[in-house]
Structures are given as structure tokens and as C-alpha cells.
Amino acid sequence: MTAKLTPDQLARQRKKLEKDKRKKVYDDQQVQGTNNSSIVSKRSVEKLYTLKVQPELGEFFKYFVPKGKRRSPAINRGYWIRMESIRRMVEKIITINSDQKINVINLGCGFDPLAFQLLHVYQNQIDLNFIDIDYPDLIQNKSDMIQKSPEIKNLIGVQRQTSDCLIETDNYKLVGCDLKHSKPYQDILDKLITQDTVNIFIAEVSLAYNKPEFANPIIEISSKVPNSHFLILEQIMPDGATNSFATKMLYHFSHLRSPIQCVESYPTKSDQLRRFDQYYRFTEIKNLFENWKFLIEYEMKAKISEIEDFDEWEEFIIFCQHYVIVHGCNVDQLVYDVKNEEPDVEVSYVVDDSISMMHDDRFDDEKLQLKFPAGGLMDGDKIYINGGLKQTRNDETLEVDLESGEITTLTKNLENDPSARMCHSITSLNNNELILIGGRSRPGQCFKDIYRFKSGQWEKLTDLPNGRSRHSAIAINNHQILIFGGLETNSSDLFVLYDVEDNSYKNLKISGVNPGNLKSASVNFNGEYGLIYGGIDDMNIPKVNNKLYKFTVSEDQSTIHLEEIFENDLLARIGSKFVFLDNDTILLIGGVSPLQLFTKNTNIMSLNLQDFTFKSIEIPLEIREKCPPIFVGFEVIQNTNGYYIIGGGAVCYSFGSCYNSVYRLSLNQ
């Protein structure tokens, strides 16, 4: 027999049940609250992008977002590719089945107006029916907004009274259901879906908030419907939870009390494929950057580039590499025109134990929270950092003392100091002067000015022939600097030799291979020859160079000769830095690739120039857990103690920014 509870025990039990119920309601409300943020961002995209390049989709977000806000370029483009990927895949499935009745079931629909966009596009050309499903409270709010929107009411047609749907017409149903409960969901499908239909299920970051034991039954139930297609957009963590972007992403949702629950169970593309292979016979997967490459034609990319100034490729690519769309179907109707790429099983590399990485915690990291600054070494133990992006571009010059760990902001001289800028370069000459070149204010506004820093003062020198940003500048002797790439438009001065002594410029003729006007390429010179790899070739895609070029400058300094010596996708990096360890080995550090997400095993690598083999430089777990690096917009500066990684950071989509600490790479004895 069960022991009888005392009155106090019964009271505690009731109190706990009430507390658990309140917590569940609160947690559900927090998940529903994510709709409010995303819908404002989607409205920003509609106003800025959709109305200009896709007017056929109409303007429907305005009915759900009374006061729109313009988001940043990176967030706008991120939400555009997210929405566009879903819509295009739905339309591909619709096109394949255009002679049949089609249901589009939007799970966790929020205020998304995809149904109204597609009803507007197809205008009764195809037999389309839309079923929007979400939390009952949220669905009630959506219903109220629809009733106040004559254009939407006209699109969906005559409404009829029903006990199953909040709104029901011939082509639109609005249904309340908590998707943590599979039985009510099964009942909805049994009532609203017939055997003779094609059924497209969409879960755009909605099931992600449910634990797999709740989310997966929804997928399983959906897979048993005839002619079923399932499109799910969810986060992944290809480099694990200690990756800087992943850390920021997890913290963001946890801080909002709406943690994403599936990402740790399915952190990679292959994990997600295995998940869907349980329920669907045919599956395919792409991350959002692959969707940008394969779903969006070049002409559309070019149009998007014209809408607003955009120079946040690194941030856009990293975000896209952390989101995937999985398509599962129980009929052979895969939609990508390109075959599935190999699952993300990372190649194993030998660890190079001749180099170690440490976190130098002596510095005030907050003062170095700068994206795309420029820096150089003077006097052997002082790094000077100029400009970069905080909340806005700044014009400060910082002195970083490598001996004491102190960081000092130098007094400004408004008459002589460089203006606020980013994506510029600083080159050290003779260990006692620094040369600052170019950079930009807003995207497209490049500078052509040059400054010398010596004895604690800036001095303006003769301007460049053309403005440059994301260029490369490297000393080839104690008074001459080779400047390469970063031109806004192609011109004859791709390679320029700048002589500091007489403020003169010389355009170098190119012999051999022409690498083109690369931006954010990696360039260095060892006194005998130089190397170039990476860099953006086409800013609309972006296309990134994966070749390694060797160059020499002629004795009369009239010609630069280049030859291609190696090609590998590990070289396809935007904003990477490298140093010569010796004549046979270089050390590659960071950068971002449109071909793969660089991980703890591939972010820092050594490359042997004799046999062209890569080795991995270990990023210690302690660093990844405590202060994970993000290799965007950073500087690498060498002194006798090693190679300092300083500055750099990125906006992680709508999750906030993350920044580097100071790290040091040392050669082990």
C-alpha cells in the first residue's frame, strides 16, 4: 500500500506542481518570444531587399510588424538567405508536383507570412493549401492580425466556422498546437490531410527548441504521410561547443531562457543526416552558405550586392556554416542540382608539436576589442595598434607593451593623425617606424592616404595613386614596401612599390601568372622571395583564391614575377595571416573559407614548402573553453618571444559580438 501523505507533504506537492506548471508556461513564452525578434529582422529584409529585387512576393510582413527596424547588413543578408533558401526549396517541390494538390505545413510558423507570399505568387495557378501550426496563444495573435488585414483576408478567401482551426478556408488553415505533444499533432494531420496530396513540412528553427525526444516524433509522424517532404532549418556546431561562434550562439539562446535543444545531439551535417535517415528514404543537406552558392543565381547575388554596402563576408560565411537545411522525402524528389557533398568527416592531420599556443592573460582584453585594426612592432617590445571597428570605426592609436602588459591610449593630434578607419595596413620598417596605408570608412569609401609613425607622432606622407582596403603591404627591404590588391576596381597598379625615403611609387609589371585583384589575401616576404595565398577574387559570391603563388622582384625593381606552386582548399582563406618559420615551412593562421569551416584542427597549420604537407597546430582545450579565438580581422606580430595574435572579432549574426584575447605562438625548443 502507498503511504498516505501528510497535509504538509500534500501542500509541498501541490506547490511543486504549480511551480513546474508556471515554469513550463514561462519557458513556452520565452520560445514564442523568439518569433518577435526574428519577425522584425524579416521585416527589415522585406523593406530593403524583397521590395527591390522580388516585388512579386508582395509585402506581407508589414501586417505583423507595425514598427519596422532596419537591421545591420550582416543580419539582413543572413535572414534573406535563410528565408530565400526555404522558399526556393518549397517552390522547387511545388514545381515538381505542379499537377497535384499540395499542402504546405509550417510547423512553428510564428508570424511568418510564407503562405500569403506563395498564394500571391501562384494566384490559383496551382492547387495549394497552407496549414500554419504553432502555440495556441501565438496562433490567436496571428489570427487577430489577419482579421485586420484586408489583403490577406482576400487572398485566403471565405472563412468558415470550424472547431479544429482558428481560421479555415479552402486554401489556408491556422491551427494551435504545442509541438511537444505528438498526439494532438497526429490528430491535426488525420483531420486536415488526405491521401491524394503532396505534403511539404517546414520547421524553420522551431523544433530546435524542443528536446529530441519531443522533436523527433513530429518528424516521424510527418514522414508517414504519403508524398511527404520535410524541410528543417536548424543550427549545427561543426567545430563543437567551444568554437567562438557556437559559444556565443548557445549563450544567446540560453540567456533568453529559450535554449536550443537539438544542436548538441546533432552538431554536424552527418549527425543531422543520420537523424533524418531514420524516417525518410531520401535525404540531402546543405548549410546556408552552400545554399547561397548553389540555390542563388549569380545575377541575384549581384542585385543583392547593390542594395546596401556590404563588407562583412567573414561574419556572413561563419553564420551560414552554423545553419543547415535538411530535406527528407519518402519519394525520390531531391531538389538540389548538385550532388550531396561528402559528410563532414574532417580529415585527420598530424599535429605539429614544434609550436605551442598560449593565452597571454596580462592584457586588458576590453581595450583590444577591435575588428580589423592595423598594427606593427617597434623597439622590439611595443606593438602599436591603430583604428579598427568598435561600435563604430575609431581613430585611436594604442601602445601595447609586451614586457609590462600595459596598454596606453596615445594622445590624439587631430591635425596629423589618421582619421577613423578599418581594413588598413601597418608595416614596420627598421624596428623604429611604422607605415600606415589606406583602409576604408564605410564599405566602398577607400582611403589612399599614407602616414608614418615615429617617435610617438604620426606624419602624413604622399597619397597612393588609388585608394585601397583589404590590401596587403609587406616590407621588402628597410625602405620599400610592396603593396598588393585591395583596389575597388581593377587598374594597372595591382602591385605598387612604395619607397619611404623619397615618397615615390612605382607600378610593377607582372610576368608569369597574374593572381588578380585579391582582397584580404595573405602575403609575406622572406628577403629572397615572397608568397601569396587566399584572398577574395569575386566579391559577389565570394570566390576565394585557393592557390599559393611564389613571387620575386627583379633587380631593377621594374617587374614582379609570379608562379603558381601549389593548390589546396586549405589555402582558400579570407584574412588569414602567415609567417615564415624557416625557408622550408610557413605557419598559416586563421581566416575564413567559403569552402569549409576551419576548426580547432585547421585554424592554425604549418605547411612544408618542400613536400606541401600540412600539419595541425593544437589550440589547447583550456583556451577554447576560457577565451575561444575567432580568426577574423586580427593581426599577427612577431618579436623575439614568438608570434602574437592581437585584436580581431566578429558579430555573430544576431547573437552579439565576440572578440579575441591576446594569444602567443611559440617555437618549442
N, C-alpha and C positions, 0 to 999 in steps of 0.2 A: 504494500500500500504506500501511496505517496504521502509524505508527511504534510500535515496541514500547516499552511503558512500563518505566521502571526500577523496581527494588524500592521505592525511596523514593517514587516517584510513585504506585505502586500502594498503598502504605501510606497516603499522604495522601488518595488517592481513597476508600479504604475508610473512613478516619476521617471524611471529609466525609459519606459516605453514612450512616454510623452517627449522626453529629450531626444530619443532616437528619431521619432517622427518629425520633430522640429528640425533636426539636423538634415534629414532627408529632404524636407521641403526647402531648406536653405541651400543645400547643395544643388538641388534641381534648379533653383532660381539663379544660382551662380552660372550654371551651364547655359541656361536660357539667356543670361546676360551677355554671353559671348556674341550672341546674334546682334546686339545693339552696336557693338564696336565694329564688327565686320560689315554690317549693312551701311554704316556711314562711309567706310572705305570704298565699298562697292558703288555707292552713290557718287563719290569723288571720281571714280573711273568712268561712270556713265556720263557725267557732265563734261569731263575733259577728253576722254577717248571715244566713247561709243558714239556720241552725237556727231563727231567729226569723221570717223572712219567706218562706222557701222550704223548709219542712221536707220537702216531697215529694221533694226532691233527695237526701235521706239524708245520711249523714255518712261520707264515704269518704277524705277527706284524712288523717284520723287514722291510717289504716293505713300511711301513708308518712311521717308526721311524728310521731315518738314524743314529742317535747317541743315543744309549740307556744309561740309568742311572739306577744304582741299588738303589732301594728304601729300606727303613728300613724293618725289619722283620714284624712289625705290619701292615705296609701298604701293603707289599707283600701278606701276608696272607689275609688281608681284601679284596684286589682286586681279589685274587684267589677264595675265596668263593662267591664273587659277580658274577664273570664270570661263575664259575662252576655251581652255582645254576640255572642261566638262561639256560645254555647249557643242563644241565641234565633234566630240565623240558621240554625243547623243544624236546629232544630225547625221553622222555617218551611218549609225544604226538605223535611223529613220529612212535614209536613202536606200539602204539595202532592202528594207521591208516596206517600201512605199505603197505597195498594193494591198497591205493588210491593215487591220485595226491595231493601233499601237497605244499602249498605256505607258506613261512616264510617271514613275512613283518616286517622289522626292522625300527621302527619309531625313527627318530633322531639317525640314525646309526653311525654318525661320521665316523671315520676311522676303526671302528670295523670290523674285518675280520671273524666274525662268519660264514658267508655264505661260505667262502672259506674253513674254517676248516671242516664244515659238508659235503661239496661237496667232500673234500679229504677223509673223513672218510667213506662215503657211496659209493663212486666210482660207481655211476649209479645203485646201488642195489635197490634204491627206487626212485620214480618219484618226485624229489624235485625241486622246483623253488623258488628263493630268490628275494625279492624286497627290496632294500635299499633306504630309503627316508630320506632326510634332507634338510637343507637350500641350495638353488641353488649354491651359491658361494662355500660352503664346498663340495658339490657333484662334482663340477667341479674339485676341487683339488684332490678329491679321484679318479676321472676318470683319471686324468693325471698320478697319481701314478700307477694305474692299468695298464695303457698302457705301462709303463716302467717295468712291472713285467711279464716276460715270463711265470713263473709258474702259476700265477693267470690267465693270458690270456688263457693258455692251459686248465685250469680247467673249465672256464666258456664257452669255445667253441667259435664258429664262431659268430662274431658280425655283426649285420645288421643295416642299416640306419633306423632311426625312428624319428618322430617328438615328441614323447611322452617321450622317455627315452634318457638319455645321453649315456648309454650303454644298449643294449638289445641283449640277446642271448636266446637260448631255456631254460636255467636254471638260468639266472641272469638278473635282471633289476636294473638300477641305475637311480633314479628319483629325481629331485629337487622340493621341495615344502616346503613353510613356513607353519608349522602345526598350526599356529594361525588362519589360514584361512581354514574353513572346506569345502567350495565349491570346491576348486581345489583338495583337498584330496578325496572328493567323486568322482570327475571325474576320478582320477587315479584308484580308485578301480573299477569303472564301466568299464574302458578300459582293466585292467590287470587281473581281477579275474572273473572266470566263475563259474557257479552254481555247477559244479560237483567236486569241490575241498575242501580240508580241509585247513583252513586258521589260521595260528598262528601269532598273532600280538605281537611284543615285544616293550616295551617302557622302556629302561634301563636309568632311571634318565634323561629323555628327556622331557616328558610332564610336569615334575615337575617345569620347568622354566616358564611355561605358567600359567596364572590365570585359575581357574576352569572353568570360562565361555568360555575359548578357548580350554582347555584340554578335558573337558568332552564331547563336541560334537564329538571329534575324537574317543573317546571310544564308544559313542553311534552309530556313523556311522559304526564302526568296528563290533559292536555287531549284526548288521542287516545282515551281510554277512552270508551265510549258513555255518554250521560247523565251527563256529568261536571260537577261543581260544584267550584270551588276557592275556599276562604276563606283569605286570608293576612292576618295582623296583623303590621305592621312599622312601624318608626319612619320619620318624614319630617322634613325641615327646611325649612318654608315660608319662613323668613327667612334661610336659608343657615347655613353652619357657624359664622359669627361671632355668631349670636344667643346670648344668655347661657344659655338652657336647652339649646340644641343643643351649645354648647361643653362644658357640664357633662356632657351625655349621652355625647358622643364620648369625653371624657376617662375617664369611668367605665368604659366597656367596654374601652377601650384599656389602662387601668390594670390591669384584671383579666386582661389577656392574652387577651381574647375580643372583639376589635374587631368592630363591626357593619360588614359588608362591602357591603351593598346600598344603604345610605341615601345615599351620595354619588353613586351612579349614578341613583337615583330619589328625589330630595329633595322632590318635590312630588306633589300628588294627580294632576295631569295627567301627570307622568312615570310614575307607577305605572299609570295607565290605559293609556298607550301601551304599557307593558311587557306588560300582560295582553291588549291588543287584538291582539298578535301571535299569541296562542294560542287565544283564546276569542272567539266571535262576539258574545256579550252580556257586558257588564261594567258594574259600578257600584261606587262608592266613597263612603265616609263616614269622617270622623275620629271618634274616640271620643266627642267631645262632641256631635257630630251624632247618634251612636248613643244617647247619654244623652237627647237631645231627642226623637228620632223612634222609638226602639225601646221605651223605658221609659215606661209609662203614668204619669200624674200620681199616682195612688194609690200606686204602688210607690215613686215618688220621696219621697212624704210619709212612708211607712213607714221608708224608709232614713234619713230625717232624724231620726226618733225614736230610732234605735238608739244613736247616740252624738253628743255635742256636736260640731258641725261649723261652722267659720267660716273655712275655707281655700279659698274659691271660686276665688280668683285662681290658686292653685297647681294646683288640680284642672283648671281650664279650660286652662291653659297645657300641662300634661301631656297632656291629651286631644287638644289641637290638634297634638301631635307624634306621634300614633299614628293609623294608618288601618287600616281593614279593606277589602280589595278582594274583591269577589265576581265571579268569572268563571264562565260556564257555556256549554256548547255546545248547550243547548236554551233556549228562551225562558221562563225561570223566574226572573226577577229578584224579589227578596224585599222591597225597601223599598217602603213605601206612599207615599212621597214621591218625586218625580222627582229624578234627579240634579241637583244644583246645578251652576252653571257651574264649569268647571275653574278652578283657582286662578291665573288670569292677573290679576295685580294692575293696578289702574287706575294710569295714569301721571299724576302731579301735577307742576305747575310748582314748581320749587324757589324758596323764599323766601330770597333771598340777603341780606336785610336783617338776618338773625340768624345768628350763628355759635355753635357749641358747642365747648367745650374741656374737657380733663381737668385739674383743678387738683390736681397731684400733691404739693402741700406738706403734705397732711394724712396722719396715720396712719390709714389705712383700717380697720385692725383694730378701732380704738376705736369706729368708727362702723358696725360690723356689727350693725345693729339693724333689725328688721322692725316696721313700724307704730309708730314713736315719734311724739312731737309736738314741734314746735319753733317758735321765733319769734325775731325780731331785736330787740335792744336796743342803745342807744348807737351806732347806725349801723354798727358793725363787729363785733358779737358775736352769735353765734347760740347760743341755749340749747336743748339737746335733752333731753327727759325721757322716761324709760321705754322702752317697746318690748320686743321679744322677742329675746333671745339664745338660749341653750339653754332658758332659762326666762324668764318675764316679769321685768323688772328695775325697780328704783326709783331708779336713778341720774339725776342731772342733770349734763350735760356743758356746759362752756363752750367754744365753738369760736371762736377769734379769727381773723377773716378777714384781718387785717393780717399777723400773725406766722405763722399756720398752726398754732399750738399748740392742743392740746385738753386741757382740765383737767377732772378729775372733782371736783365740788364736795363739800365735807364734808356728810355727812348730818345732819339733825336729825330723829330718829325721831318726835319729838312733833308736829312741824309739817309734815314733808314728805309729799307724796302717796305712797300705797302703790304697789307694783309694778302696772303696767298697760300696756295697749296699746290701739290704736284710739281714742285720746282726741284732744283738740284743744288747741292753744295759740294764743291770739290776742294780737297785740301792740297795745298802746294807748300812744299818746303817745311812743313810742320809749323809754319808761323803765319800763314794767311789762308783765308777761305774765299772761294769764288762762288757767289750765288747767281744762278742763271734761270731766267724765265719763270714758268709756273702759270697759274691762272687764278682769276677771281671766280666768277660763276662759269659753268661749262661753256666753252666756245669763246671766252674772253681771255685769250692768252697774252702773256707779257713777253716782251723782247728785251727787257732791261737786264743789266748785269751789275752786280755790286761786289766790292772787295771788303772783307772784314779783316782788320789788322789792328793790333794794339787796342783792342776793345772798341773800335769805331768802324762804322760802315762808310764806304765811299762809293759813289756811283761812277761806273765806267761807261764805255761806249756801248750803245744798244746793239743787239743782234740784228741781222738783216730781216728776220721774221720771228714772230712770236712762237713759243714752244711750251707745251706742258706734257707731262708724262714722257719726257725725253730722257736720254741717257747722256751723262757727261763724265769723262774719265781723264785723268792726267796721264799724258804720255811722256812727259819729262818735267823739269822743275819750273817751266813757264808756259807750257802749251797744254790746252785741253781739247780733246776730241768730243764734239757734240753730235749726237745722232738721234734722228727720228723726232717724234712728238710734234710734228708740223700739223696744223689744222687742215691744210690742203697740200697735196704733193707739189714739190718745187725742186729746183735744181740744187738747192743747198741741203741735200739729205745728210751728208757728212760735212761738217764745218770744223776747221781747225782754228781755235781762238788762241792768239798769243797775248798773254797778260802784259808782257813787257812793253809792247808798243800799241796795245789795244787794236790789233788788226785781226781780220777774218779772212780765211782762205777756204773756198769751196774745193773739196777734193773730188777728183774724177774717180769713177768707180770702174774697176776692172774685175773680171771674173763674175761672180754671182751677185745680183742686186737683191738684198733682203727686203727692200721696200720700206715704206714709211711706218716703221713699227712704233707703237706706243707702249710704254711700260715694259720695254724689253730689258733683258739683263746683259750688261756689258762690263767687261773688266780687261785690264792690260797688265802684262807681267814684265814689261820692259823690253821684251823681244817681239811678242805678238799678243793679239787680243782675241777674245771670244764673245759671241753674241748668241743668245738663245731666247726663246719666248717672245712675248710682245703681241699686241693686238694688231692684226692686219686689216680687218674689216670691222668697223665699229657698229654695224647694224646686226651682225649675227651674234656675238663677235667671233670672227675667225682668229685663231691664235697660232702663231708660228711654233712648230714642234721640231725645228731644225737647229743644229749647232753650226755656227759659222766661225771660221778662223780668219782673222784679218791681220794684215801688215800694212804699214805706211811706208811709201817709197822714201829713199834717202833725200830726194829733192822736195819731199813733202807736197807733191802735186797730185798723187794718186793713192787711193786705198784699194788694196787687192783683197777680195773675199773669196773663200771657197767653202762649200758645204762639206763638213767632215763626218756628220752623224745625224741620225733622225730617230726620235723616240718620243712617244706621247708623254713621258715623264718630263720632257723639256717644254711642253706646251703650258707655260705658266705666265700669268699676268702679274707683274710687280714682284717677281722673285729677285733675290739678290744672290750673288755668288762671289767667292774669293778663291784665289789660287793658294792651295796648301803647299804645293811644290810644282815643279814643271810637269809632273805626270798626273796630278789629281786636283780637282776643284771641289768645292763644297757648295752645294745648292741649298738655299734657304727659302722656304715658303713660296708665296704666290698662290694664285687661284687658277684652276683649269676648267674649261668648259667640257672637258672630256672625262673628268673623274674628280671626286672629292679627295683631296690629299688628306691623309690620315696620320696618325702618330708614327706610322712606319714609312711614310713617303714625303712628309712635310720637309724634313731635312735629310739630304742624302749626299754621299760622296760619289763622284764619277771619275773613274780611272780613264785617262785620255789615251792610254795605250791599247787597252782591250775593250774600252767602252762598257765596263760593267759598273752597275750601281750597287752601293751598299747603303743600308739604313742607319741613320743616327738616332739613337734612342732618346725619346722625350720622357724623362722619368715620371712615374705614376704620381709622385708627390707634387710635381709641377702641374700635371694635368688636373689633379684634384683641387689644388690650392689656388692656382693662378694660370688657367689654361691659356696658352698663346693663341692669337689669331693673326695669321701672317698676311695682313692687309695694310698697306700704307705705312710700312715700318722702315727703319734704317738699320744697316749693319755697319759698325765702325770698329776698326781694328786698332789695338795697341799691343804693347808687349805682353799683356796678361791674357789676350785672347780676342774673341770677336763678340762685341756687344750688340745685342738686338734691343733696340730702343724705339719708343714711340709706336704708333700703329693702333688700329682698332677698326671697328665696323659697326654700323647699325644693323642689328639682327632683325630684319623685317619690322614688324610692329611690336617686337618684344623689348626693345630698348637697345642701348649700345653696350659693347664690351671692348675692353682695352687691354693692351699688353702691360705686363710688368717689365722690369729690366732682366734680361737673361744673358748669360755668358757661355759661349762655347770655347772650350779649351782643348789644346792638344795634350793627350796623355803621354807622359814620359815613358 
